[in-house]
């Protein structure tokens, strides 16, 4: 059973999430919060598997709430829910430690799939947002993308194969695609990915992708 905390300022939005989660056999809603202070407090007390986090809230916004929850070191993972105007917030939310980013008008089955993926330790971004996020990231990096890769102490602990896997993750390849590229079994790739994430201190693949871009090991195409 996946436990979920819903954080949103709109009562009707929380009601919609609650109805969906209560009608789904493998999910349960353990609490609701209407602002960031409540979100941080309830996450600390309830330890939900997934926090459905809105961004626009009075006072401290959802991005800062995400940062505080992640910094506390708990097991809860954050799935950010927002409206179409995502460009200002997407990278900030992901850098703060969010494991996913979906639109509020996402179809119920896609939202549930996202919740399950995040709860399992994977990362999820709405397909419609992926290109815009990469473009926004490229704009932030600017011409510096053309420079040489940056060295980082976290890379020193990676074996040659693990560094190749890390770069492949940065390019957005799935485990199956990585397996095909390096002629490995998917189970072997999964083990490599787990070690890479642990060594670089990334919570999930999204954080690994961001680090790969920061270190200029990959770039938008």
HELIX and SHEET records of a PDB file:
HELIX    1   1 UNK A   11  UNK A   22  1                                  12    
HELIX    2   2 UNK A   36  UNK A   46  1                                  11    
HELIX    3   3 UNK A   62  UNK A   71  1                                  10    
HELIX    4   4 UNK A   90  UNK A   95  1                                   6    
HELIX    5   5 UNK A  108  UNK A  119  1                                  12    
HELIX    6   6 UNK A  127  UNK A  141  1                                  15    
HELIX    7   7 UNK A  142  UNK A  146  5                                   5    
HELIX    8   8 UNK A  153  UNK A  156  1                                   4    
HELIX    9   9 UNK A  160  UNK A  170  1                                  11    
HELIX   10  10 UNK A  175  UNK A  182  1                                   8    
HELIX   11  11 UNK A  186  UNK A  200  1                                  15    
HELIX   12  12 UNK A  205  UNK A  214  1                                  10    
SHEET    1   A 6 UNK A  27  UNK A  33  0                                        
SHEET    2   A 6 UNK A   2  UNK A   7  1                                        
SHEET    3   A 6 UNK A  50  UNK A  54  1                                        
SHEET    4   A 6 UNK A  77  UNK A  82  1                                        
SHEET    5   A 6 UNK A 100  UNK A 103  1                                        
SHEET    6   A 6 UNK A 124  UNK A 125  1                                        
END                                                                             
